[in-house]
Amino acid sequence: MSGADQIKDALMQTFSPTHLKITDESHLHAGHEGAKSGGGHYVVHIVDKAFAGKNKVQRHRMVNDATQHLFPSVIHALSITAQTPDEAS
């Protein structure tokens, strides 16, 4: 299973997103120190009502908590955009 698939599975277990896009940008970081451990660089865009009333830091913590078990073996770096459905429309 790819790293993106593992991230998707972890997020789907925690959230019920109306939109979820995971982009693997690991190829852009070839030779980077973190790439040596096998962990990849990913971009996540997730839209879920669970983010309502939460600030950016709280939203990032929610996503990081859901994927924590994938650091550092699968994920080295994770860029997160977390929005409510109203914000995404």
Summary of the structure (lengths in Angstrom):
residues: 89
radius of gyration: 13.0
end to end distance: 31.5
largest distance: 39.5
contacts: 260
relative contact order: 0.25
helix: 48%
strand: 26%
